[in-house]
Amino acid sequence: MFQFSARLAGAAVALTLAAAAPSLAQQLELKLMAPAAPGGGWDQTARSMQQALVAAGVARSVQVTNVPGAGGSVGIAQFVNGAKGDGNQMMVNGFVMVGALAMNKSPVTLEQVTPIARLTEEIQVIVVPANSPIKTAQDLAAAVKADIAKVTFAGGSAGGVDHVMAALFAGAVGADAKKINYIPFSGGGESLAAILGGKVTAGISGLSEYEGQIKSGKLRAIGVTSEKRIQGSDIPTFREQGIDLVIANWRSVVAPPGITPEQRKTLSDAVEKMVKSDAWKEILKQKGWEDAYLGGDAFADFLKKETVRVTDVLKSVGLVKS
C-alpha cells in the first residue's frame, strides 16, 4: 500500500512539474537580424520566420531588426562582434553575402558564425525580349562566343547571384568569363525596363521576378538553372540544352560565434520545427519560395563549399583578386 501511494505521489509531482514547466521552445524569445533594408529578400525571410516561429508555437516572441549596408557586410560585423555567445540571436543571410564579403574584403567572414540551416532557394532564369532573335540558350551561347563584349546582361548588384550566373554561363559555353558585359541594377524594376526596352541583350534574375512577364508573352525565358525541369513549367533547363549551368539563390539562418553546443541544438531544433510547420509551408506557397532545408553539419559543409565556389567565380571575372 505504501509503495502504491508513493508511486501515486511521485506521479502527481511529475505531472505538476511538467504542467508548470513549458517546453524550452515555448520559452524562446529570439532576436533575428536581417542585414539589409526592409522589403528585400532577407527582410522578407526574417519576417516570415518571425511569423512562422510564433504561429507554430516554437517561440514566444521574435524581434526582427534591420542592419543594412554593403551586401550584409555591415550586419554580419555587428552580429559577430555584438551577439557573441548569445543563444537567443540569429541572422538571416544567403548567397549574396558570400560574394559581398569577398568583394568588400571584409575582416569578418562566414567562418566566424555558427551555421544553423539553409531555408529556401530560388531558381534563376535568363530572359530576352519577346522580339529578340535569340530563341534558345544555344543561340545566346553562340552570340557570347562570337563577340562576348556585344552581349549585355542585366541583373542585380555586382558580385551577386545574377552576376555570378552570367560568369558561369560564359564559362560553361567556352567564353572568357572576365570579358562578360554585365550591367548591375539596384532594383528589379530598372533592370526589367532595360530588358523590355531592348537596351540589353538578356536579363538574369530569380524566376518569380520575371514570371508575370514570361506568362504574358513580354519576355521569353530561354533557360532555368534547376537540375531538372520545374514541374508544370515548359521552360527548359540549361542542362537539357547542353549547357552545364546549375545554380540557386539560397537563403539561410546562422547563429553568433561562441554559443554552446546546447544553445546551437536549441536553435537548430527550433528552426527544424518551424520548417516542418503548416505556417511555414503556407508562407513558402505564398512567396513562391522553394523549400531547401538543410540543417546541422550538412549545412555547414554546404556553406564552406559554396563560399569557395562563389569566390573562385568572382576571381575569374576580376572582381576579387587572387
TIBA-801057 format. One line per 5 residues: their letters; for each residue z, x, y of C-alpha. Coordinates in steps of 0.2 Angstrom, whole numbers, plus 5000, padded with zeros to 4 digits. Example, Ala and Ser with C-alpha at 12.3 -4.5 7.8 and 13.67 -1.06 7.14 Angstrom:
<sites>
as	5039:5062:4978 | 5036:5068:4995
</sites>
This chain:
<sites>
mfqfs	5000:5000:5000 | 5005:5014:5012 | 4988:5023:5008 | 4978:5007:5011 | 4987:5004:5028
arlag	4985:5022:5033 | 4966:5021:5029 | 4965:5005:5040 | 4974:5013:5054 | 4963:5028:5053
aaval	4948:5017:5053 | 4954:5007:5068 | 4957:5024:5078 | 4940:5030:5074 | 4932:5013:5079
tlaaa	4942:5014:5095 | 4937:5032:5099 | 4919:5028:5095 | 4919:5012:5107 | 4927:5022:5120
apsla	4915:5037:5120 | 4897:5033:5124 | 4884:5044:5117 | 4880:5061:5125 | 4863:5055:5130
qqlel	4870:5040:5139 | 4881:5051:5149 | 4867:5062:5156 | 4865:5062:5174 | 4849:5073:5177
klmap	4841:5081:5191 | 4822:5083:5190 | 4811:5094:5201 | 4793:5090:5205 | 4787:5107:5213
aapgg	4774:5098:5223 | 4772:5084:5236 | 4774:5066:5232 | 4759:5057:5225 | 4752:5071:5214
gwdqt	4752:5073:5195 | 4768:5082:5194 | 4777:5070:5205 | 4770:5055:5195 | 4776:5064:5179
arsmq	4793:5066:5186 | 4795:5049:5192 | 4788:5042:5176 | 4801:5052:5167 | 4814:5045:5178
qalva	4809:5028:5174 | 4807:5030:5155 | 4823:5040:5153 | 4834:5026:5161 | 4824:5012:5154
agvar	4826:5019:5136 | 4845:5022:5139 | 4843:5040:5136 | 4851:5045:5153 | 4862:5035:5165
svqvt	4853:5042:5181 | 4839:5054:5185 | 4837:5060:5203 | 4819:5067:5207 | 4817:5080:5221
nvpga	4800:5087:5228 | 4798:5105:5232 | 4780:5108:5237 | 4771:5124:5240 | 4759:5137:5233
ggsvg	4754:5128:5217 | 4773:5126:5212 | 4777:5144:5216 | 4790:5139:5229 | 4798:5126:5217
iaqfv	4800:5137:5202 | 4808:5151:5213 | 4820:5139:5220 | 4823:5132:5202 | 4826:5148:5193
ngakg	4837:5155:5207 | 4847:5139:5211 | 4849:5130:5195 | 4853:5144:5183 | 4865:5139:5169
dgnqm	4864:5120:5174 | 4861:5110:5159 | 4858:5094:5169 | 4842:5100:5178 | 4824:5101:5173
mvngf	4807:5104:5182 | 4790:5097:5178 | 4776:5109:5178 | 4759:5112:5170 | 4743:5121:5168
vmvga	4740:5123:5187 | 4757:5133:5189 | 4751:5146:5177 | 4736:5150:5187 | 4746:5149:5204
lamnk	4759:5161:5198 | 4746:5174:5193 | 4736:5172:5209 | 4751:5172:5220 | 4758:5187:5211
spvtl	4775:5178:5210 | 4790:5188:5206 | 4797:5173:5197 | 4787:5168:5181 | 4787:5155:5167
eqvtp	4795:5168:5156 | 4812:5165:5166 | 4813:5146:5162 | 4819:5138:5146 | 4804:5129:5138
iarlt	4808:5111:5133 | 4792:5101:5130 | 4774:5098:5133 | 4772:5080:5138 | 4754:5075:5142
eeiqv	4737:5081:5143 | 4721:5075:5151 | 4704:5079:5145 | 4692:5087:5158 | 4674:5082:5161
ivvpa	4659:5089:5170 | 4649:5076:5180 | 4632:5076:5190 | 4625:5063:5202 | 4616:5049:5193
nspik	4599:5055:5201 | 4602:5074:5195 | 4588:5082:5184 | 4602:5088:5174 | 4605:5076:5159
taqdl	4615:5087:5146 | 4627:5101:5145 | 4612:5112:5139 | 4602:5108:5155 | 4617:5114:5165
aaavk	4619:5129:5154 | 4600:5133:5157 | 4602:5132:5176 | 4618:5143:5175 | 4609:5156:5165
adiak	4593:5155:5176 | 4602:5158:5193 | 4621:5156:5192 | 4623:5158:5211 | 4612:5142:5214
vtfag	4623:5131:5203 | 4638:5125:5213 | 4654:5117:5205 | 4666:5106:5215 | 4684:5104:5209
gsagg	4702:5106:5214 | 4712:5121:5220 | 4706:5139:5217 | 4714:5145:5201 | 4717:5128:5194
vdhvm	4711:5120:5178 | 4694:5115:5186 | 4691:5132:5192 | 4696:5140:5175 | 4685:5127:5166
aalfa	4670:5132:5177 | 4673:5150:5172 | 4675:5146:5154 | 4659:5136:5154 | 4649:5151:5162
gavga	4656:5162:5149 | 4653:5151:5135 | 4634:5150:5139 | 4632:5168:5141 | 4633:5170:5160
dakki	4643:5181:5171 | 4659:5171:5175 | 4663:5182:5190 | 4647:5175:5199 | 4651:5157:5197
nyipf	4649:5147:5213 | 4665:5137:5214 | 4669:5126:5229 | 4688:5121:5229 | 4693:5104:5237
sggge	4710:5099:5242 | 4708:5081:5237 | 4698:5071:5224 | 4690:5060:5237 | 4682:5075:5246
slaai	4675:5083:5230 | 4668:5066:5225 | 4659:5063:5241 | 4652:5081:5239 | 4645:5076:5222
lggkv	4639:5059:5226 | 4631:5066:5242 | 4621:5079:5232 | 4630:5094:5241 | 4635:5102:5225
tagis	4626:5103:5208 | 4641:5097:5197 | 4659:5091:5198 | 4674:5095:5187 | 4690:5085:5186
glsey	4701:5075:5174 | 4691:5061:5165 | 4702:5047:5173 | 4697:5053:5191 | 4679:5050:5188
egqik	4679:5036:5175 | 4676:5022:5188 | 4660:5031:5195 | 4654:5035:5177 | 4655:5017:5172
sgklr	4647:5011:5187 | 4632:5022:5185 | 4635:5033:5201 | 4639:5048:5191 | 4633:5055:5174
aigvt	4645:5063:5163 | 4637:5077:5154 | 4652:5083:5143 | 4670:5082:5140 | 4682:5096:5134
sekri	4691:5087:5120 | 4689:5095:5102 | 4682:5078:5096 | 4673:5064:5104 | 4686:5052:5113
qgsdi	4687:5036:5103 | 4677:5022:5111 | 4668:5034:5123 | 4649:5038:5122 | 4652:5055:5132
ptfre	4648:5069:5120 | 4659:5084:5119 | 4653:5101:5124 | 4656:5107:5106 | 4644:5095:5099
qgidl	4631:5101:5112 | 4633:5118:5105 | 4645:5125:5119 | 4662:5131:5114 | 4672:5124:5128
vianw	4689:5115:5124 | 4702:5114:5137 | 4715:5101:5144 | 4726:5099:5159 | 4743:5098:5152
rsvva	4760:5094:5160 | 4777:5099:5153 | 4795:5100:5157 | 4807:5115:5157 | 4825:5119:5160
ppgit	4833:5133:5170 | 4837:5150:5164 | 4854:5154:5157 | 4858:5137:5148 | 4867:5137:5132
peqrk	4858:5133:5115 | 4869:5117:5115 | 4863:5112:5133 | 4845:5116:5128 | 4847:5105:5112
tlsda	4854:5090:5123 | 4839:5091:5135 | 4827:5093:5121 | 4834:5078:5111 | 4834:5068:5127
vekmv	4815:5071:5130 | 4811:5068:5112 | 4819:5051:5113 | 4810:5047:5129 | 4793:5051:5122
ksdaw	4796:5040:5107 | 4802:5025:5118 | 4792:5010:5122 | 4795:5013:5140 | 4786:5030:5140
keilk	4772:5023:5129 | 4769:5010:5141 | 4768:5022:5156 | 4755:5033:5146 | 4745:5017:5144
qkgwe	4746:5013:5162 | 4742:5030:5168 | 4728:5034:5156 | 4738:5050:5150 | 4736:5057:5133
daylg	4752:5059:5123 | 4753:5078:5119 | 4771:5080:5115 | 4776:5097:5108 | 4794:5102:5108
gdafa	4805:5117:5104 | 4799:5134:5099 | 4781:5127:5096 | 4780:5123:5115 | 4787:5140:5119
dflkk	4774:5148:5109 | 4760:5137:5117 | 4766:5142:5134 | 4765:5161:5131 | 4748:5159:5123
etvrv	4742:5148:5137 | 4748:5160:5151 | 4739:5174:5143 | 4723:5164:5141 | 4723:5157:5159
tdvlk	4727:5174:5167 | 4713:5183:5157 | 4701:5170:5163 | 4707:5172:5181 | 4704:5191:5179
svglv	4687:5188:5173 | 4682:5179:5189 | 4691:5192:5200 | 4705:5180:5206 | 4718:5191:5198
ks	4717:5210:5197 | 4718:5218:5180
</sites>
